Amino acid sequence: SVTFGVIGYADIVDYTETFTATAGEEYTKVLTVTTRNFMAVTSSRNVKFSGNVTHIDASVVGAGAGGSGGWGSEKGTASASGNGGCGGYVTVQDGIQIEANQDYPIVIGAGGIGGEGTAPLTTRAQPTSGGSSSAFGLTANGATAGTNSAPVSGTSSQYSAVVGTLGSGNGIGGKGKASSAGASAGEVGGAGKTLAYISFNETATLGAGGGSGAVARDNSHVRDDGGAGGDRGGGQGGGEDGINGNDAEANTGSGGGGGAAYAYNVTDGTEFKGGKGGNGAAGVVGIRIHLKVA
């Protein structure tokens, strides 16, 4: 039993075939393969091209940052929702010349992790930045993470809250909200600013920002809408769908949604909570492949 094929080419769909051979015999096999003119690379790997390719165009998208966590005061007096994570940057180049049958390494940046919500402040994990993606000599940086929302610095009594710092990136995340009374919906995340290839004939602004979380005076009102994620993949902020921010859409380079938060006094104590930020999305490399023969 002999298995052979053509594997690992960007311009040829992987093909394998198995047949039974007799030792000492000679065989001639003609392979009919399927070509393609576009490939989206979503995990780190090597790719190569056959001699049927004239040149390529590529867009490289860095990964999105994690959304920030929300915070609610254990005194039941103040809360602040988390910021949405920002989206990764996009780098595009057309007319790239390639060598046939040569391996080209592609690195896909990993999405950032969302920050922790209300917890003992010494143990809260901050959101992390997205990783950089690279291919064909091009690099696109990931988004830089901000910080979780928290009590105002120096106020150990926890009677006031402040929104954490907003990170930086392509699509900007929605800004969180602070409140000592009432409720407020989260902010919408921003769209990316640079077009990336999503098919041979289509482009889209990847690397959107995540929406920020809603903030409320109690756990029933926290269901005011979390901010929507930016177009093409940003994570929705916590709120309508739950206290935690939502993860960004996979392989869009977009940022995660910010966590929602609430804090209020009740007759038998206080209730308070801050949601976790959503995770940012990994990057992607889109390759438009110009073929000699389709």
C-alpha positions, 0 to 999 in steps of 0.5 A: 500500500503506497500513499503519495500526494501534494501537501503544503502548497498555498495554491493547491488544495492538499491531495493524497492518494493510496493504491496497491503496488507490487514490489519491483513493478514500475507505475506512472500516476497522473494527479489531478489537483485543485488550484486556489487563488486565495488562502487565509492562514490562521495558525503559525505554519510554513507555506510554499507555492508551485511553479504555477504562481506568478506573484502574491498579494498579502495582508498581515493582521496582528492579534487583538488585546483582551478586554478589561475587567469591571469592578464593583465596590464591596461597600455597594457604593460604586462600580466601573465597567471595563474597557474593550480591547483594541484591535491589532494592526494591519500591514498590506503589500501587493506584488510580492515575488516568490520562489517555487517550492520554497518554504515561507514561515508564517507567524500568527499572533495570539489573542490577548487574555481578558482581565479579571473582574472584581477580586482581591486587588492583589490577585487580579490579572490585568488584560494582556496584549495581542501578539504580532503576526508576520509573513513574507517580510511583513509584520503587523503588531498586536494591540496593546492592552489597557488596565482593569477598572478599580477603586480610585487610587488611595481610597481603601474604603472603596467609595469611588471607582475609576475606569482603567486605562484604555490600550492602543491599537487599530480599532479602538475599544469602547471606553468603560463607565463609572457610576455611583448611581443609575445605569449606563450602556457600554460604548461601541468598539471602533472599526479597524482602519486598514483593509485586509484581504478576506478573499481574492476579490474582497477586503474588510477592515479587520482589527476592530475594537471590543465594546465596553461593559455596561455599568449599573446600580444593581444586578437587575439593571446590569442587563443594560446593553454592553457596547457592541464590538466594532465591525468584523469581529470585536467582542461585545461588552458585558451586559445583556448577555451576561456580566463577562465581556465576550471574546472577539471573533476568531482570527479577526485580530479584534479586541475582546469586550470589557466586563460589566459591573454593578454594586448596591446596598441591600438590607442584609448587606451589599451585592457587587460584581465586576465581570471578566474581560473577553479574550482578543482574537488571534491574527490572520494572514490573507494571501491573494495568489496570482496563477498562471493557469487556473 
